[in-house]
Amino acid sequence: MESGSLAALLIAAVAALLILRGWDVRLVLLGAALLLGALTNELPRVVRTFLSTLANEKFVVPICSAMGFAYVLRHTGCDQQLVYLLLRPLRPVRGLLIPGVIVVAFVVNVPVISQTSTAACVGPVALPLLRAAGYSAATAGACLLLGASVGGELLNPGAPELLTIAAANPDHPLAPPTLQVRTTLPPVVLTQLVVALVVCWLLSRWWWPAASEAEASPQSRPPPPLARHRWLPAVVPLVPLLLLLAVGPPFALFEVPEQWLVAASPEGRRDPAYHTRLIGLAMLVGVVVAAIAVPACAKDCMRLFFEGAGYGLAQIVSLIVTAHCFGTAMEAAGLARDLGRLLQAVPELLVPLAAGIPLLFAVLCGSGMASTQSLYGFFQEPALALGIDPVALGALTAVGSAAGRTMSPVAAVTLLCAQLTGTPPLVLARRVCVPLLAGITVVVALRLLEWL
């Protein structure tokens, strides 16, 4: 290992320590990237990465528009209607509440994409049901966190992780996001979900403590009555997802005219920004449908859309920018090159490391999107050299990143679930750690056996 790689690992260890001591993740990652760039004479490259990623519409348009749509759903109550629809059958069956809440949060995360927004709309309905059934606040929060963050958004073609994998493999037949969500991702994501759900369910029944008598006192709030269901608002969260699936392969039911999204190319080749902007357009269509479905809230929909877009830029894109800078600095220090040599010498490590390293980085930075964007390139070239499908490997990287984000005490969704339940974030992170590690271990084992 070269001196640059050793310096990179040392700086990464110091960065991890500072984050654990409560320093702002963005400050630490950017500071580490600048320091490592200065040590390797690659500081201009790090600065270019910061500016180019901050202005990269591949992240800004999908993330900001998705967060804007999530704010509109919350404003109109459409997300709550979907949650009521999904949770109503679980109310009388106590034994199914744990897996039911996890699955409901997972399903809601598919169209909503944002884990924080998913927890915010599912939590107020699901948490009182779990608490009234005798589960402790920590158990209820862990179930909400696991379902909202385990990887449901990876089944949505608008997920930025899918765009990262597609952009790195432009000529791969399965690279388009709509094909990824039909082929490579479902087996990996659903295996992770099932294993983590079963382990969480078993732990909640025989290991995690139940609610104490003080928690279960008569002063505790009873579960809220489930509101009268309205079908049209409940369908609104699904509109962008259905639209993206309808216009992409293999369905291709219709095509959005190119001139609506990008300028026509004189060479006749479509601008790559077409697919990114298509996601933004799908979210805008969802906003319009939400305003029509709940006309009483229509006058504030666009204001809430831009407020959500601003939140997405400040809380999500900023993490991606700083994490990408850190990844670029690590690559410039020679860490990617040394990793490639290791994988060439021991190719059996490619699959475990493609899931494990992004998982650890996501625990550190609290963002699955940032982890996938920063580290996928470390494994894509070795995969090509070893004759391994880079898109299938990308699915493993994305799921590992999602698992790491879910068990990160600094992730936004963890902090929100902790706030909703009055539980320390580290307690929730510890509770979901075992189910997630069990899930990713099974996924990696099945991939090594070529059963997945």
C-alpha atoms as one frame of an Amber mdcrd trajectory, in Angstrom:
protein
   0.000   0.000   0.000   1.362   3.405  -0.995   1.911   6.316   1.384  -1.049
   8.204  -0.132  -3.394   5.346   0.684  -2.085   5.145   4.240  -2.639   8.888
   4.671  -6.163   8.503   3.281  -6.994   5.739   5.768  -5.552   7.750   8.661
  -7.557  10.855   7.703 -10.685   8.711   7.285 -10.209   7.313  10.789  -9.857
  10.823  12.239 -12.945  11.941  10.297 -14.932   9.028  11.705 -13.858   9.930
  15.230 -14.880  13.576  14.792 -18.287  12.588  13.434 -18.856  10.231  16.365
 -17.986  13.116  18.697 -20.782  15.194  17.180 -19.062  17.296  14.531 -21.118
  18.216  11.467 -20.763  15.495   8.834 -20.482  17.945   5.921 -17.746  19.971
   7.611 -15.738  16.875   8.482 -15.992  15.239   5.045 -15.162  18.431   3.165
 -12.315  19.282   5.526 -10.886  15.782   5.176 -11.176  15.983   1.393  -9.387
  19.343   1.254  -6.620  18.145   3.587  -6.073  14.956   1.622  -6.177  16.886
  -1.641  -3.505  19.252  -0.366  -1.289  16.355   0.758  -1.540  14.659  -2.641
  -1.301  17.856  -4.743  -4.866  17.203  -5.990  -6.567  20.133  -4.260  -7.806
  21.677  -7.561  -9.485  18.372  -8.443 -11.315  18.309  -5.101 -12.518  21.883
  -5.590 -13.718  21.081  -9.116 -15.584  18.086  -7.760 -17.329  20.257  -5.177
 -18.495  22.810  -7.731 -19.456  20.335 -10.440 -21.418  18.067  -8.064 -23.218
  21.028  -6.510 -24.407  22.014  -9.999 -24.975  18.459 -11.254 -28.612  18.128
 -12.254 -28.300  14.326 -12.025 -28.637  14.835  -8.269 -30.227  18.256  -7.873
 -33.263  17.694 -10.124 -34.377  14.238  -8.902 -33.663  14.817  -5.213 -35.034
  18.339  -4.956 -38.139  17.572  -7.003 -38.785  14.372  -5.018 -38.486  16.256
  -1.727 -40.748  18.979  -3.081 -43.335  16.345  -3.992 -42.998  14.812  -0.507
 -43.728  18.209   1.064 -46.824  18.579  -1.114 -48.008  15.093  -0.116 -47.655
  16.015   3.537 -49.430  19.351   2.988 -52.397  17.758   1.209 -52.543  14.691
   3.474 -52.249  12.307   0.542 -49.389  10.437   2.194 -51.496   9.901   5.314
 -54.355   8.535   3.237 -52.001   5.958   1.703 -50.744   5.014   5.169 -54.310
   4.650   6.507 -55.157   2.415   3.574 -52.177   0.154   4.229 -52.398   0.052
   8.037 -56.140  -0.447   8.487 -56.036  -4.265   8.076 -53.279  -4.530  10.719
 -55.067  -2.711  13.525 -56.922  -5.712  15.042 -54.034  -8.211  14.637 -51.382
  -7.509  17.294 -49.073 -10.324  16.212 -48.664  -8.829  12.753 -47.991  -5.248
  13.803 -44.175  -5.512  13.756 -43.839  -6.990  10.242 -46.868  -5.018   9.077
 -45.456  -1.629  10.055 -42.086  -2.478   8.494 -43.715  -3.533   5.221 -46.043
  -0.513   5.160 -43.134   1.899   5.669 -41.159   0.058   2.984 -44.062   0.296
   0.509 -44.608   3.996   1.232 -40.882   4.652   0.708 -41.094   3.313  -2.858
 -43.117   6.251  -4.259 -42.013   8.881  -1.720 -38.219   8.116  -2.111 -37.258
  10.253   0.918 -36.729   8.144   4.033 -37.324  11.097   6.334 -40.633  11.949
   4.663 -41.657   8.298   4.828 -41.003   8.129   8.575 -42.773  11.469   9.065
 -46.000  10.272   7.418 -46.025   6.673   8.699 -44.838   7.411  12.246 -47.815
   9.387  13.611 -50.166   6.536  12.643 -47.993   3.457  13.220 -46.187   4.394
  16.431 -49.334   4.771  18.611 -50.567   1.402  17.308 -47.308  -0.277  18.328
 -47.204   1.464  21.699 -50.839   0.541  22.464 -49.965  -3.087  21.644 -47.353
  -3.091  24.429 -44.152  -2.521  22.466 -41.562  -0.165  23.930 -40.753   3.184
  22.361 -37.349   1.899  21.227 -38.889  -1.156  19.548 -41.522   0.964  17.804
 -38.891   3.436  16.614 -36.608   0.649  15.356 -39.441  -0.892  13.311 -40.315
   2.470  11.780 -36.653   3.199  11.020 -36.057  -0.209   9.459 -39.097  -0.057
   7.190 -38.600   3.545   6.106 -34.904   3.209   5.298 -34.047  -0.394   4.383
 -34.213   0.338   0.644 -37.736   0.797  -0.655 -36.714   3.828  -2.708 -34.396
   1.593  -4.752 -37.490   0.139  -6.444 -38.368   3.587  -7.801 -36.781   4.524
 -11.165 -36.329   8.045  -9.841 -33.861   7.035  -7.118 -30.531   8.893  -7.585
 -28.556   5.705  -6.834 -29.963   4.144  -9.993 -28.925   7.177 -12.028 -25.364
   6.831 -10.687 -25.206   3.198 -11.806 -26.779   4.007 -15.184 -24.399   6.917
 -15.853 -21.371   4.700 -15.173 -22.600   2.014 -17.594 -24.147   3.884 -20.556
 -23.850   0.936 -22.952 -25.127  -1.764 -20.623 -28.518  -3.160 -21.743 -29.876
  -3.270 -18.171 -28.526   0.126 -17.078 -31.707   2.254 -17.569 -33.301   2.794
 -14.135 -36.654   1.341 -15.233 -34.890  -1.906 -16.146 -32.840  -1.938 -12.956
 -36.034  -1.870 -10.869 -37.380  -4.823 -12.861 -34.280  -7.026 -13.058 -31.247
  -6.532 -10.810 -32.668  -4.701  -7.788 -35.839  -6.567  -6.653 -34.105  -9.858
  -5.722 -31.433  -8.042  -3.698 -33.713  -5.476  -2.055 -36.475  -7.939  -1.191
 -34.029 -10.505   0.207 -32.546  -7.818   2.449 -36.046  -6.752   3.520 -37.299
 -10.269   4.302 -34.235 -11.321   6.318 -34.078  -8.038   8.262 -37.836  -8.165
   8.916 -37.749 -11.734  10.237 -34.760 -11.049  12.501 -36.346  -7.839  13.798
 -39.621  -9.677  14.467 -37.858 -12.442  16.389 -35.823  -9.968  18.429 -38.929
  -7.939  19.301 -40.688 -11.075  20.604 -37.925 -12.760  22.601 -35.068 -10.329
  23.213 -36.005  -6.673  23.158 -37.765  -5.586  26.379 -41.458  -4.748  26.261
 -42.845  -1.419  27.380 -42.423  -0.761  31.086 -45.415  -0.214  33.337 -44.673
   3.514  33.377 -44.720   3.608  29.600 -47.944   1.604  29.471 -49.741   3.731
  32.072 -53.317   4.896  31.410 -51.904   8.337  30.652 -50.321   6.974  27.494
 -52.090   8.125  24.385 -54.417   5.607  22.766 -53.922   4.841  19.079 -55.577
   7.479  16.903 -58.777   6.533  15.104 -58.066   5.725  11.482 -59.599   8.430
   9.354 -62.267   7.827   6.789 -60.515   6.574   3.725 -60.459   8.575   0.499
 -59.271   6.668  -2.537 -58.169   9.492  -4.822 -55.716  11.162  -2.395 -54.350
   7.702  -1.463 -53.416   7.074  -5.094 -51.628  10.418  -5.575 -48.265   9.292
  -4.067 -48.085   6.570  -6.714 -48.550   8.901  -9.699 -44.855   9.754 -10.409
 -43.822   6.112  -9.925 -46.488   4.843 -12.329 -45.621   7.546 -14.845 -41.910
   6.672 -14.826 -42.667   2.975 -15.232 -45.088   3.684 -18.068 -42.686   5.754
 -20.176 -39.581   3.603 -19.644 -38.602   0.195 -20.978 -39.871  -2.444 -21.191
 -43.428  -1.056 -21.154 -42.843   2.173 -23.120 -46.578   2.816 -23.279 -45.921
   6.356 -24.491 -43.012   8.792 -24.776 -42.654  12.296 -23.409 -41.649  14.533
 -26.359 -37.955  15.309 -26.292 -38.455  19.044 -26.780 -40.300  19.243 -23.464
 -37.148  18.318 -21.561 -34.015  18.892 -23.639 -32.931  20.662 -26.799 -32.803
  18.501 -29.926 -29.277  17.316 -30.709 -28.006  17.969 -34.263 -26.378  14.523
 -34.266 -29.709  12.900 -33.461 -28.459  11.545 -30.117 -30.630  12.202 -27.093
 -29.197  14.421 -24.366 -28.449  12.274 -21.271 -30.228  14.916 -19.184 -33.527
  13.713 -20.687 -33.923  10.893 -18.158 -32.944  13.069 -15.210 -35.421  15.790
 -16.141 -38.092  13.176 -16.787 -37.989  12.390 -13.072 -38.495  16.061 -12.253
 -41.408  16.231 -14.678 -43.012  13.149 -13.094 -42.810  14.814  -9.666 -44.387
  17.995 -11.046 -47.232  15.951 -12.523 -47.692  14.430  -9.077 -47.920  17.925
  -7.565 -50.628  18.898 -10.073 -52.605  15.727  -9.358 -52.314  16.342  -5.602
 -53.678  19.868  -6.042 -56.614  18.503  -8.063 -57.290  15.701  -5.578 -57.302
  18.067  -2.572 -58.423  21.442  -4.001 -58.627  23.056  -0.558 -54.826  22.856
  -0.327 -54.055  23.766  -3.931 -53.141  27.407  -3.350 -50.042  26.547  -1.303
 -48.806  23.531  -3.266 -46.102  25.269  -5.280 -44.785  27.130  -2.251 -44.483
  23.837  -0.387 -42.882  22.220  -3.435 -40.053  24.751  -3.446 -39.679  24.560
   0.327 -39.191  20.826  -0.027 -36.744  21.354  -2.883 -34.728  23.672  -0.649
 -34.717  21.078   2.117 -33.472  18.477  -0.347 -30.617  20.743  -1.409 -29.619
  21.657   2.140 -29.918  18.228   3.757 -29.358  15.655   1.020 -27.500  17.185
  -1.932 -25.048  18.827   0.450 -24.140  15.422   1.872 -23.674  13.996  -1.608
 -21.430  16.916  -2.581 -19.132  16.650   0.424 -19.061  12.840   0.352 -18.209
  12.909  -3.365 -15.354  15.307  -2.621 -14.094  12.896   0.037 -14.374   9.956
  -2.364 -12.503  11.897  -5.056  -9.715  12.725  -2.611  -9.471   9.075  -1.565
  -9.251   8.036  -5.204  -6.608  10.666  -5.930  -4.580   9.345  -2.988  -4.397
   5.967  -4.698  -6.849   4.064  -2.532  -8.981   2.993  -5.498  -5.875   1.790
  -7.335  -4.712  -0.251  -4.336  -8.207  -1.656  -3.920  -8.218  -2.674  -7.587
  -4.912  -4.502  -7.139  -6.266  -6.309  -4.092  -9.376  -7.387  -5.972  -7.290
  -8.575  -8.920  -5.234 -10.711  -6.548  -8.224 -11.952  -4.514 -11.325 -11.626
  -6.762 -13.468 -13.436  -4.174 -13.400 -10.222  -2.107 -15.160  -8.112  -4.758
 -18.733  -8.991  -3.785 -18.272  -8.724   0.014 -16.337  -5.456  -0.262 -18.801
  -3.947  -2.775 -21.478  -4.265  -0.094 -19.381  -3.844   3.043 -17.331  -0.724
   2.287 -20.340   1.375   1.148 -22.183   0.143   4.244 -19.418   1.418   6.530
 -19.170   4.722   4.680 -22.949   5.218   4.879 -22.799   4.614   8.631 -20.180
   7.354   8.784 -21.906   9.973   6.622 -25.575   9.033   7.164 -26.484   9.014
   3.467 -26.997   6.006   1.229 -27.105   8.195  -1.868 -23.780   9.817  -1.004
 -22.164   6.462  -0.299 -23.275   4.952  -3.607 -22.217   8.009  -5.577 -18.800
   8.204  -3.905 -17.813   4.539  -3.908 -19.516   2.730  -6.791 -16.700   3.715
  -9.136 -14.213   1.951  -6.854 -15.832  -1.384  -7.777 -17.157  -0.828 -11.293
 -13.809  -1.043 -13.091 -12.589  -4.109 -11.122 -15.935  -5.772 -11.907 -15.427
  -5.194 -15.627 -11.865  -6.504 -15.409 -13.075  -9.661 -13.656 -15.996 -10.219
 -16.029 -18.664  -9.485 -13.386 -21.847  -7.628 -14.313 -21.252  -4.043 -13.052
 -24.982  -3.220 -12.930 -25.747  -6.247 -10.769 -22.818  -5.284  -8.548 -24.241
  -1.763  -8.367 -27.434  -3.190  -6.880 -25.337  -4.732  -4.125 -23.542  -1.433
  -3.504 -26.842   0.463  -3.317 -28.392  -2.018  -0.874 -25.265  -2.014   1.289
 -25.366   1.789   1.337 -29.043   1.734   2.342 -28.269  -0.673   5.189 -25.433
   1.536   6.409 -27.629   4.641   6.324 -30.315   2.868   8.334 -27.882   1.940
  11.131 -26.205   5.361  11.164 -26.919   7.459  14.284 -26.312  10.648  12.261
 -28.748   9.849   9.415 -31.692  12.241   9.124 -34.242   9.411   9.221 -32.663
   8.004  12.410 -32.782  11.400  14.079 -36.448  11.830  13.107 -37.454   8.382
  14.389 -35.587   9.132  17.618 -37.456  12.422  17.958 -40.845  10.795  17.291
 -40.257   8.126  19.956 -38.184  10.040  22.493 -35.369   7.488  22.109 -31.626
   8.246  21.738 -30.554   7.832  18.084 -27.744   5.446  19.074 -30.279   3.104
  20.703 -32.292   2.880  17.490 -29.119   2.395  15.427 -28.038  -0.488  17.674
 -31.434  -2.163  17.432 -31.544  -2.194  13.645 -27.869  -3.171  13.343 -28.306
  -6.926  13.841 -31.273  -7.327  11.433 -29.500  -5.293   8.745 -26.187  -7.103
   9.097 -28.024 -10.427   8.932 -29.791  -9.286   5.775 -26.678  -8.059   3.968
 -24.782 -11.211   4.999 -27.462 -13.400   3.427 -27.494 -11.232   0.287 -23.713
 -11.466  -0.104 -23.726 -15.224   0.549 -26.446 -15.830  -2.039 -24.597 -13.647
  -4.557 -21.355 -15.586  -3.983 -23.279 -18.827  -4.512 -24.803 -17.286  -7.682
 -28.287 -17.940  -6.327 -29.189 -14.243  -6.447
